Amino acid sequence: MELDTIHLGDCRSVLATFPENSIDLIFTSPPYADNRKKTYKGVPINKYVEWFLPISQELLRVLKPEGSFVLNIKERAVNGERQTYVLELILAMRQQGWFWTEEYIWHKKNCYPGKWPNRFRDAWERCLHFTKTKRFKMFQEAVMVPMGDWKEKRLATLSDTDKIRDVSHVGSGFGKNISHWVGREYAYPTNVLHLATECANRGHSASFPVDLPSWFINLFTAEWDLVLDPFVGSGTTAMACVKLNRHYIGIEAIELYRDMAVQAIERAGNGHKPARTSHKQVPQRLL
């Protein structure tokens, strides 16, 4: 299996040539149902789950037991009603053997406002986290964020309840221990990612910002791990891998976009591909 390569072809056919248990992270955004028909011809809403399950079966085969699969996807609203194919896909993938471990939300913080008769502009997309087992690699410290100015006042004088795990008094089941954050400069983020959309789409109708795959690459892989994007499009996931010293494999069905991706990757790495190496860092945490 050649590393740092963009394959041209149908992802099901290309994936069938990959060895099992070989990929550390899969990050992708497949064609959405009936969207961008001029780009990818579209997948009918009532056929979406049926179309995707053979692909996810191959992804399940090639992913390492400790690996992760992050699926960026968003359901459509049609005739005034939000469709359910994403929810149906989640349930079908669980039956297929996947663990639906977590759901992250990408908040598009710079999206334009909009109004329809019964709703407003979507300002978010799902990033569904699937794994093969309940024990997987996760480098939580790699995505920590600055504590912020709030810590100066909030942590200056702790009450008695701040020094213990204070369980919610309204019966929500949530609790907190404020004293855990005294003296710390960084905190763990939430599962909502506030990232701007890609304004320069590089000639592709569905490109996302490089910060989106980068965040998950940092969270779920170590240096020189192997990342797969079976719908690589304009090459954003691969570009993130080049910048973060990860190996990549991309698959693209349309030759024009494959060529665009190759050119973008070359620009991102100044023509330099990551060295082929088997070195692996010791995981910070195997959950």
C-alpha positions, -999 to +999 in steps of 0.1 A: +000+000+000+017+032-012+017+060+012+012+097+005-008+091-026-041+102-041-058+073-059-081+079-088-112+056-088-143+045-070-135+043-033-151+008-029-128-006-056-097+011-043-105+002-007-108-035-016-070-034-024-060-022+010-049-046+038-072-049+068-063-031+101-039-007+083-054+028+088-050+049+120-077+075+112-103+079+086-116+115+081-140+122+053-170+142+040-189+121+015-213+135-011-244+147+007-278+133-004-290+150-036-266+179-031-242+193-057-255+171-085-233+189-110-202+179-090-209+144-078-243+135-096-259+132-061-271+103-041-309+100-037-321+105-002-340+072-001-309+053-013-283+070+008-279+044+035-280+016+010-252+034-010-230+042+020-231+009+039-208-011+015-183+017+018-185+018+056-180-020+056-147-016+038-137+012+061-145-010+091-122-037+076-092-014+069-093+006+102-070-005+130-087-018+161-074+013+180-083+037+152-111+062+147-135+072+118-148+107+117-177+113+093-185+149+084-221+149+072-253+170+074-289+160+066-310+180+042-344+197+047-368+189+018-403+202+014-401+219+048-391+188+067-357+178+079-348+144+065-337+114+086-311+096+065-282+105+087-299+091+118-308+060+098-272+057+087-260+059+123-283+031+133-273+009+103-236+014+110-241+003+146-257-028+133-227-032+110-204-034+140-194+003+145-194+020+179-210+054+177-186+069+202-192+106+201-208+134+180-188+166+174-204+197+160-187+220+136-201+255+142-195+276+110-188+308+128-187+330+097-217+317+078-241+342+062-276+346+078-305+333+058-343+328+062-367+302+048-405+300+056-400+277+085-363+278+095-330+298+094-296+292+080-278+260+090-247+271+109-234+237+118-225+202+106-221+169+123-187+152+128-197+117+138-170+097+156-171+059+151-147+033+164-142-004+161-138-010+198-143+010+230-105+013+234-090+037+209-061+061+207-070+096+218-045+125+224-067+149+244-038+170+255-030+178+218-062+199+214-063+217+247-071+254+246-060+285+267-080+288+299-091+324+290-095+355+311-124+341+331-100+320+352-085+351+368-117+359+387-134+325+388-104+307+403-092+336+425-114+327+455-128+293+457-159+285+478-162+252+498-183+237+470-157+247+444-132+224+461-153+193+457-172+176+430-204+197+432-233+178+417-260+198+400-288+209+423-314+207+396-310+170+391-292+171+357-266+146+369-237+168+359-210+178+383-178+199+385-148+204+406-135+239+400-103+234+420-090+210+393-083+240+371-063+261+396-028+269+383-035+255+348-030+275+316-049+252+293-083+234+295-099+206+275-122+218+248-159+210+243-172+189+215-183+220+196-156+233+171-160+270+162-143+271+128-148+294+099-159+279+066-136+277+036-140+309+017-116+301-011-130+268-024-100+261-047-123+252-076-143+225-056-179+229-046-176+212-012-142+220+003-139+224+041-113+244+061-080+227+067-084+233+105-113+208+105-094+177+097-063+191+115-082+191+148-092+155+145-058+144+132-042+160+163-068+143+186-067+108+172-032+103+157+005+105+165+032+116+141+036+094+110+003+076+116-017+069+085-048+090+077-073+080+049-098+102+032-119+081+007-136+112-007-106+134-007-120+161-031-096+191-033-071+174-009-078+193+023-073+163+046-041+153+028-028+189+031-034+188+068-014+155+070+016+171+052+016+200+076+012+178+107+037+151+097+012+123+091+011+099+062-020+101+040-039+082+014-067+098-005-093+085-030-111+106-056-135+095-083-132+125-105-098+131-123-101+169-123-104+170-085-077+143-081-053+165-101-063+196-081-056+177-049-022+166-060-012+202-069-026+216-037-006+190-016+025+198-035+020+235-027+013+227+010+045+207+013+066+228-010+070+197-031+083+177-002+065+145+009+068+132+045+097+107+049+085+071+049+091+058+084+076+032+107+083+054+138+053+056+161+049+078+192+036+061+224-001+070+227-009+094+256-041+076+262-058+044+250-094+048+261 
